[in-house]
C-alpha cells in the first residue's frame, strides 16, 4: 500500500514522500503550500495572478525538497530548465529557482507539445518548435501538468535524442507536476534509460503539488467528466492527497465539486476568458443533470470527495470523531499528529454540520449549488472583474 510520510514541515511548506515499493529508484514527493492549494481550489484565479501563485508555490516546494535532496548546492552552470510549451511557462521555474537557491547561470530549452485525440487515443501534434542548449552532466528541471503523460514522454524522447547527438549526459532530472500516476509511469521508463546510457546518473525526482490525483477514465462513476483529462481528488479512484490539501477542501462547499483540480492550465494562464467559459460549460452540464436526474448534493459530493472516513458509518450517518478519522487514515498518512486530526475533523464539522447534511440529502439539491456557481461565473464577465 502506498502512503504519504511527512519528512519536513514549516510555516510555508510540507513535504511528504510516497512510500511503496522499496526497490523503486524513482524518488516521489508530495509537496503542499498555501499558494498551490489556492490556485487549485479557486479556478477563477487566472493569468498573472495564477502564474504568481504558481511561482511562489514552486519556490517554497523547491526549498522544501532541497532539505532532503540538497538541490541548492548544485552548480547552476550545469542546470537546464526544460520547458514543455506552453504549459510549463505557467510554472515560472526559472524565477522560482532564482528565488529558492539564487541560481543565475542556468540555461533554458524549449519544445512545443500539444496532444490531440485521434481515433480514440491521444497523440502529440504541434511539436515542431525545439530549442535545446543543454550542458554536459546536466541537472534538468522541468514542470508540466500531466494527465495521459503523452506530452511528457514525447518531450523526454527529444531531450534524450539531443543529448545523444551532442555526446552529453544527464546527471539528474527534477520534474514538478500537478498530475496523476502517469507521471511516475513515464519517469520510471526514462529513469531506467538514463541510468543505462549515462554512467554516474544520480536520481530522478518527481514532485507532485498537493497530491497524486486520479485520472478520469471511461468508466469513472460521474455524470460529467472528460476521460484521460480530468484530474480528480477521490480517494476511491486512487487519489493520494496531502493532509493540508484535504483540510483546504472544507473551506468552501464548492471546492470539492469542481470538475478537475486544475482544468486546462494553458487556458488558465494564457486564455482566461476561454478558461472561465470552460468552467461555466461544466456547471451548466451539471445543472442539467441535477434537474433531469434529481441528483442530491450529498451524492455528488461523495462521488468527487468521499467523506466516509469522517463517519463511524456513513451509510447510517453515524457520527465520527477525530479518533475515528485518525484510525482510518493512519495507514495513509504517517507523521500527522493527533492535534492535526482534531483540527481536520473540526474543519469538516464546520462545513458539514448536521442541518447542511440533511439539506444535501434532498433529491435534486445539487441544482441549487449549480445555479449559484453559474451566476457567479457569469458575473466575472463584467468589466474589471478579472
TAHU-V947119 format. One record per residue. N is the residue number from 1. RES is the residue in one letter. SS is DSSP state (A for helix, B for strand, O for the rest). PHI is phi in whole degrees, -180 to 180 (NA if undefined). OMEGA is omega in whole degrees, -180 to 180 (* if undefined). Layout:
n->N res->RES ss->SS phi->PHI omega->OMEGA
n->N res->RES ss->SS phi->PHI omega->OMEGA
This chain:
n->1 res->X ss->O phi->NA omega->176
n->2 res->X ss->O phi->-79 omega->180
n->3 res->X ss->B phi->-146 omega->175
n->4 res->X ss->B phi->-100 omega->176
n->5 res->X ss->B phi->-120 omega->-179
n->6 res->X ss->B phi->-69 omega->-179
n->7 res->X ss->B phi->-113 omega->-178
n->8 res->X ss->B phi->-160 omega->176
n->9 res->X ss->B phi->-154 omega->168
n->10 res->X ss->O phi->-140 omega->-175
n->11 res->X ss->O phi->-70 omega->-176
n->12 res->X ss->O phi->-111 omega->-174
n->13 res->X ss->O phi->-157 omega->169
n->14 res->X ss->B phi->-121 omega->-177
n->15 res->X ss->B phi->-123 omega->179
n->16 res->X ss->B phi->-125 omega->167
n->17 res->X ss->B phi->-98 omega->171
n->18 res->X ss->B phi->-92 omega->-179
n->19 res->X ss->B phi->-102 omega->-179
n->20 res->X ss->O phi->-163 omega->179
n->21 res->X ss->O phi->-74 omega->-179
n->22 res->X ss->O phi->-68 omega->179
n->23 res->X ss->O phi->-91 omega->-178
n->24 res->X ss->O phi->-71 omega->180
n->25 res->X ss->O phi->-84 omega->179
n->26 res->X ss->B phi->-78 omega->177
n->27 res->X ss->B phi->-89 omega->-176
n->28 res->X ss->B phi->-117 omega->178
n->29 res->X ss->B phi->-126 omega->165
n->30 res->X ss->B phi->-119 omega->-177
n->31 res->X ss->B phi->-123 omega->-179
n->32 res->X ss->B phi->-122 omega->176
n->33 res->X ss->O phi->-137 omega->179
n->34 res->X ss->A phi->-60 omega->-176
n->35 res->X ss->A phi->-69 omega->-179
n->36 res->X ss->A phi->-72 omega->174
n->37 res->X ss->A phi->-63 omega->-179
n->38 res->X ss->A phi->-62 omega->-174
n->39 res->X ss->A phi->-70 omega->175
n->40 res->X ss->A phi->-86 omega->-176
n->41 res->X ss->A phi->-83 omega->-176
n->42 res->X ss->O phi->-125 omega->-174
n->43 res->X ss->O phi->-65 omega->176
n->44 res->X ss->O phi->-76 omega->172
n->45 res->X ss->O phi->-75 omega->-172
n->46 res->X ss->O phi->-135 omega->169
n->47 res->X ss->A phi->55 omega->-175
n->48 res->X ss->A phi->-62 omega->179
n->49 res->X ss->A phi->-62 omega->178
n->50 res->X ss->A phi->-64 omega->-179
n->51 res->X ss->A phi->-67 omega->178
n->52 res->X ss->A phi->-65 omega->178
n->53 res->X ss->A phi->-65 omega->178
n->54 res->X ss->A phi->-63 omega->180
n->55 res->X ss->A phi->-60 omega->-180
n->56 res->X ss->A phi->-64 omega->179
n->57 res->X ss->A phi->-65 omega->179
n->58 res->X ss->A phi->-64 omega->178
n->59 res->X ss->A phi->-57 omega->-180
n->60 res->X ss->A phi->-70 omega->176
n->61 res->X ss->A phi->-62 omega->179
n->62 res->X ss->A phi->-62 omega->178
n->63 res->X ss->A phi->-62 omega->-180
n->64 res->X ss->A phi->-65 omega->180
n->65 res->X ss->A phi->-65 omega->-178
n->66 res->X ss->A phi->-63 omega->175
n->67 res->X ss->A phi->-58 omega->-178
n->68 res->X ss->A phi->-105 omega->-172
n->69 res->X ss->A phi->-118 omega->179
n->70 res->X ss->O phi->55 omega->180
n->71 res->X ss->A phi->-66 omega->-178
n->72 res->X ss->A phi->-65 omega->-177
n->73 res->X ss->A phi->-88 omega->-179
n->74 res->X ss->O phi->-68 omega->177
n->75 res->X ss->O phi->-75 omega->-176
n->76 res->X ss->A phi->-66 omega->176
n->77 res->X ss->A phi->-68 omega->179
n->78 res->X ss->A phi->-103 omega->-177
n->79 res->X ss->B phi->-104 omega->173
n->80 res->X ss->B phi->-127 omega->175
n->81 res->X ss->B phi->-97 omega->-174
n->82 res->X ss->B phi->-101 omega->-176
n->83 res->X ss->B phi->-95 omega->172
n->84 res->X ss->B phi->-96 omega->-169
n->85 res->X ss->B phi->-77 omega->1
n->86 res->X ss->O phi->-103 omega->-174
n->87 res->X ss->A phi->-56 omega->-176
n->88 res->X ss->A phi->-63 omega->179
n->89 res->X ss->A phi->-63 omega->179
n->90 res->X ss->A phi->-64 omega->-174
n->91 res->X ss->A phi->-79 omega->178
n->92 res->X ss->O phi->49 omega->-173
n->93 res->X ss->A phi->-68 omega->179
n->94 res->X ss->A phi->-62 omega->178
n->95 res->X ss->A phi->-65 omega->-180
n->96 res->X ss->A phi->-64 omega->178
n->97 res->X ss->A phi->-64 omega->177
n->98 res->X ss->A phi->-66 omega->180
n->99 res->X ss->A phi->-68 omega->-177
n->100 res->X ss->A phi->-77 omega->-170
n->101 res->X ss->A phi->-125 omega->-177
n->102 res->X ss->O phi->79 omega->178
n->103 res->X ss->O phi->-55 omega->175
n->104 res->X ss->O phi->-141 omega->-176
n->105 res->X ss->O phi->-106 omega->-176
n->106 res->X ss->O phi->-65 omega->175
n->107 res->X ss->B phi->-97 omega->179
n->108 res->X ss->B phi->-131 omega->175
n->109 res->X ss->B phi->-126 omega->-174
n->110 res->X ss->B phi->-141 omega->169
n->111 res->X ss->B phi->-145 omega->174
n->112 res->X ss->B phi->-84 omega->-179
n->113 res->X ss->O phi->-155 omega->-180
n->114 res->X ss->B phi->-126 omega->180
n->115 res->X ss->B phi->-86 omega->177
n->116 res->X ss->B phi->-136 omega->178
n->117 res->X ss->B phi->-88 omega->-178
n->118 res->X ss->B phi->-138 omega->179
n->119 res->X ss->O phi->53 omega->174
n->120 res->X ss->O phi->87 omega->178
n->121 res->X ss->B phi->-140 omega->-179
n->122 res->X ss->B phi->-87 omega->170
n->123 res->X ss->B phi->-143 omega->-174
n->124 res->X ss->B phi->-89 omega->170
n->125 res->X ss->B phi->-129 omega->175
n->126 res->X ss->O phi->53 omega->178
n->127 res->X ss->O phi->-120 omega->-174
n->128 res->X ss->O phi->-82 omega->180
n->129 res->X ss->O phi->-85 omega->179
n->130 res->X ss->B phi->-142 omega->177
n->131 res->X ss->B phi->-141 omega->-176
n->132 res->X ss->O phi->-115 omega->173
n->133 res->X ss->O phi->-141 omega->-172
n->134 res->X ss->O phi->-114 omega->180
n->135 res->X ss->O phi->-76 omega->174
n->136 res->X ss->O phi->-69 omega->-178
n->137 res->X ss->O phi->57 omega->-171
n->138 res->X ss->B phi->-81 omega->163
n->139 res->X ss->B phi->-99 omega->-177
n->140 res->X ss->B phi->-98 omega->170
n->141 res->X ss->B phi->-108 omega->176
n->142 res->X ss->B phi->-148 omega->-180
n->143 res->X ss->B phi->-142 omega->172
n->144 res->X ss->B phi->-172 omega->170
n->145 res->X ss->B phi->-82 omega->-176
n->146 res->X ss->B phi->-121 omega->173
n->147 res->X ss->O phi->-113 omega->-180
n->148 res->X ss->O phi->-74 omega->-179
n->149 res->X ss->O phi->86 omega->-176
n->150 res->X ss->A phi->-63 omega->-177
n->151 res->X ss->A phi->-65 omega->180
n->152 res->X ss->A phi->-64 omega->180
n->153 res->X ss->A phi->-62 omega->179
n->154 res->X ss->A phi->-63 omega->-179
n->155 res->X ss->A phi->-65 omega->-180
n->156 res->X ss->A phi->-69 omega->176
n->157 res->X ss->A phi->-63 omega->179
n->158 res->X ss->A phi->-70 omega->177
n->159 res->X ss->A phi->-63 omega->179
n->160 res->X ss->A phi->-62 omega->180
n->161 res->X ss->A phi->-64 omega->179
n->162 res->X ss->A phi->-64 omega->-178
n->163 res->X ss->A phi->-62 omega->179
n->164 res->X ss->A phi->-67 omega->180
n->165 res->X ss->A phi->-69 omega->-180
n->166 res->X ss->O phi->-93 omega->-178
n->167 res->X ss->O phi->56 omega->179
n->168 res->X ss->O phi->-118 omega->-177
n->169 res->X ss->O phi->-121 omega->174
n->170 res->X ss->B phi->-99 omega->179
n->171 res->X ss->B phi->-101 omega->-180
n->172 res->X ss->B phi->-144 omega->173
n->173 res->X ss->B phi->-131 omega->178
n->174 res->X ss->B phi->-119 omega->-177
n->175 res->X ss->B phi->-122 omega->-179
n->176 res->X ss->B phi->-114 omega->-174
n->177 res->X ss->B phi->-147 omega->155
n->178 res->X ss->B phi->-101 omega->-170
n->179 res->X ss->B phi->-168 omega->-174
n->180 res->X ss->B phi->-122 omega->-178
n->181 res->X ss->O phi->-65 omega->177
n->182 res->X ss->A phi->-63 omega->177
n->183 res->X ss->A phi->-62 omega->179
n->184 res->X ss->A phi->-67 omega->179
n->185 res->X ss->A phi->-59 omega->-179
n->186 res->X ss->A phi->-67 omega->-176
n->187 res->X ss->A phi->-71 omega->174
n->188 res->X ss->A phi->-62 omega->178
n->189 res->X ss->A phi->-59 omega->-176
n->190 res->X ss->A phi->-78 omega->174
n->191 res->X ss->A phi->-60 omega->179
n->192 res->X ss->A phi->-64 omega->180
n->193 res->X ss->A phi->-64 omega->-178
n->194 res->X ss->A phi->-65 omega->179
n->195 res->X ss->A phi->-67 omega->179
n->196 res->X ss->A phi->-74 omega->-175
n->197 res->X ss->A phi->-88 omega->-170
n->198 res->X ss->O phi->-120 omega->175
n->199 res->X ss->O phi->-57 omega->-179
n->200 res->X ss->O phi->92 omega->177
n->201 res->X ss->O phi->-60 omega->-171
n->202 res->X ss->O phi->-98 omega->-171
n->203 res->X ss->B phi->-164 omega->169
n->204 res->X ss->B phi->-117 omega->-178
n->205 res->X ss->B phi->-114 omega->176
n->206 res->X ss->B phi->-114 omega->-179
n->207 res->X ss->B phi->-117 omega->174
n->208 res->X ss->B phi->-90 omega->175
n->209 res->X ss->B phi->-84 omega->176
n->210 res->X ss->B phi->75 omega->179
n->211 res->X ss->B phi->169 omega->170
n->212 res->X ss->B phi->-95 omega->-172
n->213 res->X ss->B phi->-87 omega->178
n->214 res->X ss->B phi->-89 omega->179
n->215 res->X ss->B phi->-100 omega->178
n->216 res->X ss->O phi->-61 omega->177
n->217 res->X ss->O phi->-130 omega->-177
n->218 res->X ss->O phi->-59 omega->-177
n->219 res->X ss->O phi->-102 omega->176
n->220 res->X ss->O phi->-62 omega->-174
n->221 res->X ss->O phi->-81 omega->177
n->222 res->X ss->O phi->-130 omega->179
n->223 res->X ss->O phi->-74 omega->-173
n->224 res->X ss->O phi->-128 omega->-180
n->225 res->X ss->O phi->-164 omega->178
n->226 res->X ss->O phi->-116 omega->-179
n->227 res->X ss->O phi->-59 omega->178
n->228 res->X ss->O phi->61 omega->-179
n->229 res->X ss->O phi->-135 omega->-175
n->230 res->X ss->O phi->-72 omega->175
n->231 res->X ss->B phi->-100 omega->-169
n->232 res->X ss->B phi->-111 omega->-176
n->233 res->X ss->O phi->-97 omega->-171
n->234 res->X ss->O phi->-69 omega->177
n->235 res->X ss->A phi->-67 omega->178
n->236 res->X ss->A phi->-62 omega->-178
n->237 res->X ss->A phi->-93 omega->175
n->238 res->X ss->O phi->110 omega->178
n->239 res->X ss->O phi->-68 omega->179
n->240 res->X ss->B phi->-129 omega->-172
n->241 res->X ss->B phi->-112 omega->-179
n->242 res->X ss->O phi->-72 omega->175
n->243 res->X ss->A phi->-58 omega->180
n->244 res->X ss->A phi->-66 omega->179
n->245 res->X ss->A phi->-69 omega->178
n->246 res->X ss->A phi->-62 omega->178
n->247 res->X ss->A phi->-57 omega->-176
n->248 res->X ss->A phi->-67 omega->179
n->249 res->X ss->O phi->-66 omega->-178
n->250 res->X ss->O phi->-95 omega->177
n->251 res->X ss->O phi->-72 omega->177
n->252 res->X ss->O phi->-146 omega->-179
n->253 res->X ss->A phi->-58 omega->-170
n->254 res->X ss->A phi->-70 omega->-172
n->255 res->X ss->A phi->-58 omega->-176
n->256 res->X ss->A phi->-73 omega->-175
n->257 res->X ss->A phi->-95 omega->-179
n->258 res->X ss->O phi->-65 omega->-176
n->259 res->X ss->O phi->-65 omega->-172
n->260 res->X ss->O phi->-151 omega->-179
n->261 res->X ss->O phi->-67 omega->-176
n->262 res->X ss->O phi->-139 omega->-173
n->263 res->X ss->O phi->56 omega->-179
n->264 res->X ss->O phi->-94 omega->-177
n->265 res->X ss->A phi->-62 omega->179
n->266 res->X ss->A phi->-63 omega->177
n->267 res->X ss->A phi->-66 omega->-179
n->268 res->X ss->A phi->-59 omega->-178
n->269 res->X ss->A phi->-84 omega->-169
n->270 res->X ss->A phi->-126 omega->176
n->271 res->X ss->O phi->-135 omega->-172
n->272 res->X ss->A phi->-59 omega->179
n->273 res->X ss->A phi->-65 omega->178
n->274 res->X ss->A phi->-66 omega->177
n->275 res->X ss->A phi->-64 omega->179
n->276 res->X ss->A phi->-63 omega->175
n->277 res->X ss->A phi->-58 omega->-179
n->278 res->X ss->A phi->-64 omega->178
n->279 res->X ss->A phi->-65 omega->-180
n->280 res->X ss->A phi->-60 omega->180
n->281 res->X ss->A phi->-62 omega->177
n->282 res->X ss->A phi->-63 omega->-177
n->283 res->X ss->A phi->-70 omega->174
n->284 res->X ss->A phi->-68 omega->176
n->285 res->X ss->A phi->-66 omega->178
n->286 res->X ss->A phi->-62 omega->180
n->287 res->X ss->A phi->-63 omega->179
n->288 res->X ss->A phi->-60 omega->180
n->289 res->X ss->A phi->-67 omega->-178
n->290 res->X ss->A phi->-61 omega->180
n->291 res->X ss->A phi->-72 omega->-175
n->292 res->X ss->A phi->-70 omega->-173
n->293 res->X ss->A phi->-112 omega->178
n->294 res->X ss->O phi->55 omega->-178
n->295 res->X ss->O phi->-75 omega->178
n->296 res->X ss->O phi->-86 omega->176
n->297 res->X ss->A phi->-61 omega->-179
n->298 res->X ss->A phi->-63 omega->180
n->299 res->X ss->A phi->-64 omega->-178
n->300 res->X ss->A phi->-66 omega->-179
n->301 res->X ss->A phi->-60 omega->-177
n->302 res->X ss->A phi->-73 omega->172
n->303 res->X ss->A phi->-72 omega->-177
n->304 res->X ss->A phi->-89 omega->-180
n->305 res->X ss->O phi->-148 omega->-173
n->306 res->X ss->O phi->-59 omega->-175
n->307 res->X ss->O phi->-113 omega->-173
n->308 res->X ss->A phi->-62 omega->-180
n->309 res->X ss->A phi->-68 omega->-178
n->310 res->X ss->A phi->-94 omega->179
n->311 res->X ss->B phi->-128 omega->170
n->312 res->X ss->B phi->-69 omega->176
n->313 res->X ss->B phi->-149 omega->-174
n->314 res->X ss->A phi->-70 omega->-179
n->315 res->X ss->A phi->-63 omega->178
n->316 res->X ss->A phi->-101 omega->-177
n->317 res->X ss->O phi->55 omega->176
n->318 res->X ss->B phi->-72 omega->-173
n->319 res->X ss->B phi->-59 omega->175
n->320 res->X ss->O phi->-101 omega->179
n->321 res->X ss->O phi->-163 omega->178
n->322 res->X ss->A phi->-65 omega->178
n->323 res->X ss->A phi->-67 omega->177
n->324 res->X ss->A phi->-66 omega->178
n->325 res->X ss->A phi->-60 omega->-180
n->326 res->X ss->A phi->-63 omega->180
n->327 res->X ss->A phi->-64 omega->-178
n->328 res->X ss->A phi->-75 omega->-176
n->329 res->X ss->A phi->-99 omega->-168
n->330 res->X ss->O phi->-61 omega->179
n->331 res->X ss->O phi->-86 omega->-180
n->332 res->X ss->O phi->-100 omega->-179
n->333 res->X ss->B phi->-119 omega->175
n->334 res->X ss->B phi->-110 omega->178
n->335 res->X ss->O phi->90 omega->179
n->336 res->X ss->O phi->-99 omega->-173
n->337 res->X ss->O phi->-80 omega->177
n->338 res->X ss->A phi->-63 omega->177
n->339 res->X ss->A phi->-62 omega->179
n->340 res->X ss->A phi->-66 omega->176
n->341 res->X ss->A phi->-64 omega->178
n->342 res->X ss->A phi->-64 omega->178
n->343 res->X ss->A phi->-67 omega->180
n->344 res->X ss->A phi->-65 omega->179
n->345 res->X ss->A phi->-65 omega->177
n->346 res->X ss->A phi->-63 omega->178
n->347 res->X ss->A phi->-67 omega->175
n->348 res->X ss->A phi->-59 omega->-178
n->349 res->X ss->A phi->-66 omega->177
n->350 res->X ss->A phi->-63 omega->-180
n->351 res->X ss->A phi->-80 omega->-174
n->352 res->X ss->O phi->-106 omega->173
n->353 res->X ss->O phi->-70 omega->-172
n->354 res->X ss->A phi->-55 omega->179
n->355 res->X ss->A phi->-61 omega->179
n->356 res->X ss->A phi->-70 omega->177
n->357 res->X ss->A phi->-60 omega->-179
n->358 res->X ss->A phi->-62 omega->177
n->359 res->X ss->A phi->-67 omega->-179
n->360 res->X ss->A phi->-69 omega->-180
n->361 res->X ss->O phi->-76 omega->-178
n->362 res->X ss->O phi->-66 omega->178
n->363 res->X ss->O phi->-58 omega->178
n->364 res->X ss->O phi->83 omega->-175
n->365 res->X ss->O phi->-68 omega->176
n->366 res->X ss->A phi->-63 omega->-176
n->367 res->X ss->A phi->-59 omega->-179
n->368 res->X ss->A phi->-63 omega->177
n->369 res->X ss->A phi->-65 omega->179
n->370 res->X ss->A phi->-61 omega->-179
n->371 res->X ss->A phi->-62 omega->179
n->372 res->X ss->A phi->-66 omega->180
n->373 res->X ss->A phi->-65 omega->179
n->374 res->X ss->A phi->-63 omega->178
n->375 res->X ss->A phi->-60 omega->179
n->376 res->X ss->A phi->-65 omega->-179
n->377 res->X ss->A phi->-63 omega->179
n->378 res->X ss->A phi->-66 omega->178
n->379 res->X ss->A phi->-67 omega->-179
n->380 res->X ss->O phi->-68 omega->-179
n->381 res->X ss->O phi->-77 omega->177
n->382 res->X ss->O phi->-62 omega->-176
n->383 res->X ss->O phi->-55 omega->178
n->384 res->X ss->O phi->89 omega->-176
n->385 res->X ss->O phi->-78 omega->-180
n->386 res->X ss->O phi->-89 omega->*
